[in-house]
Amino acid sequence: FLRSMGADSTKVASLLSSDLTSYMDMYELISNNEFVTEDMIIACGIENKAYDGVTVAKAADTILSFSGIHASFVISKREDSKTSVSARSNGDINVQLIMEKLGGGGHFNNAAVQLEGTNVQMLRQQLIEVIHEHMDEVYGRK
């Protein structure tokens, strides 16, 4: 699309590129994943490692691009010592509702939460509980 609109493909590639460290961090996040339902994946960062917010968002977007996945959640420590979830949906699942139940917010397809006083595994467990407790609402079946 960008090329058809006259964009220079070399400049586009440069703007969309990641440095090697960010790329490796993104795939580290993606590789530590689990299905929470047949179409939702949670991925977690290493407990005491801080991840850049853009890298976490890219990981959530990448997981969502996999066949059969309708929602992705990436949990990680941030550089400010908070623990966060970056949530994405293809429109079939209300990730905003899930993030609001955890104290965050956003939009139906793109939401997040940042919390103090928790860690990756504690937030993972809370997220799983919220998803299962609100399954009908999350899928719009209420």
C-alpha positions in Angstrom: 0.0 0.0 0.0 2.7 2.5 1.0 4.6 1.8 -2.2 1.4 2.3 -4.3 1.0 5.7 -2.6 4.6 6.7 -3.6 6.5 5.9 -0.5 10.2 5.1 -0.7 10.4 1.4 0.4 13.9 1.9 1.8 12.7 4.7 4.1 9.6 2.7 5.1 11.8 -0.3 6.0 14.0 2.0 8.1 11.1 3.5 9.9 9.5 0.1 10.7 12.8 -1.6 11.7 13.8 -2.7 15.2 17.3 -2.9 16.7 18.5 -6.5 17.3 18.1 -6.2 21.1 14.4 -5.2 20.8 13.8 -7.9 18.2 15.3 -10.6 20.5 13.3 -9.3 23.5 10.1 -9.5 21.4 10.7 -13.1 20.5 11.7 -13.9 24.1 8.3 -12.6 25.2 6.5 -14.5 22.4 8.3 -17.8 23.1 7.1 -17.9 26.8 3.5 -18.3 26.0 0.4 -20.4 27.0 -3.1 -20.8 25.7 -5.6 -19.6 28.3 -8.5 -20.6 25.9 -8.4 -22.1 22.5 -8.1 -18.6 20.9 -6.4 -16.5 23.6 -2.7 -16.5 24.4 -0.8 -15.1 27.4 2.9 -14.5 27.0 5.1 -13.5 29.9 8.5 -11.8 30.2 11.3 -12.9 32.5 10.3 -11.9 36.1 13.1 -9.5 36.9 13.8 -8.1 33.4 12.3 -4.8 32.3 11.0 -4.6 28.8 10.5 -1.5 26.6 6.7 -0.7 26.1 7.0 -0.6 22.3 8.6 -4.1 22.3 5.8 -5.5 24.5 3.2 -4.0 22.2 4.9 -5.4 19.1 4.9 -8.8 20.8 1.2 -8.6 21.5 0.5 -7.5 17.9 2.7 -10.4 16.5 0.9 -13.0 18.6 -2.4 -11.7 17.4 -1.3 -12.2 13.8 -1.1 -16.0 14.3 -3.9 -18.1 12.8 -6.7 -18.9 15.2 -5.7 -16.3 17.8 -8.3 -13.8 18.6 -6.7 -12.1 21.6 -3.2 -11.8 23.0 -1.9 -10.6 26.4 1.8 -9.9 27.1 2.8 -9.4 30.7 6.1 -7.9 31.7 8.0 -5.7 34.1 8.5 -2.1 32.9 11.5 0.1 33.4 9.6 2.0 36.1 9.2 -1.3 38.1 5.5 -1.6 37.4 4.1 -4.8 36.0 2.0 -4.4 32.8 -0.3 -6.2 30.4 -0.5 -5.2 26.8 -3.7 -6.7 25.3 -4.8 -7.0 21.7 -7.9 -8.4 20.0 -9.0 -8.9 16.4 -12.5 -7.7 17.4 -14.0 -10.9 18.5 -12.9 -10.5 22.2 -13.3 -7.4 24.4 -9.9 -6.9 25.9 -10.9 -3.5 27.2 -13.3 -5.2 29.6 -10.6 -7.6 30.8 -8.1 -4.7 31.4 -10.7 -2.6 33.2 -11.3 -5.5 35.6 -7.6 -5.4 36.5 -7.6 -1.6 36.9 -6.6 -0.5 33.4 -8.5 0.5 30.3 -8.2 1.2 26.6 -10.4 0.2 23.7 -12.3 -3.0 22.6 -9.3 -4.2 20.5 -6.3 -2.5 22.2 -6.0 -2.1 26.0 -3.5 -2.2 28.9 -2.9 -2.1 32.6 0.1 -1.1 34.6 0.2 -2.1 38.3 2.5 -1.5 41.2 3.1 -4.1 44.0 2.8 -7.2 41.9 5.0 -9.4 39.7 4.6 -11.1 36.4 3.4 -14.5 37.8 0.9 -12.9 40.2 -0.5 -10.7 37.4 -0.7 -13.7 35.1 -2.8 -15.6 37.6 -5.1 -12.6 38.1 -5.5 -12.2 34.3 -6.4 -15.9 33.9 -9.0 -15.6 36.7 -10.6 -12.5 35.2 -10.8 -14.1 31.8 -12.5 -17.2 33.1 -14.8 -15.2 35.5 -16.1 -13.0 32.7 -16.0 -15.4 29.7 -19.5 -14.6 28.5 -19.0 -10.8 28.7 -15.5 -11.1 27.0 -17.0 -12.9 24.1 -20.1 -10.7 23.9 -22.4 -13.5 24.9 -24.2 -11.7 27.7 
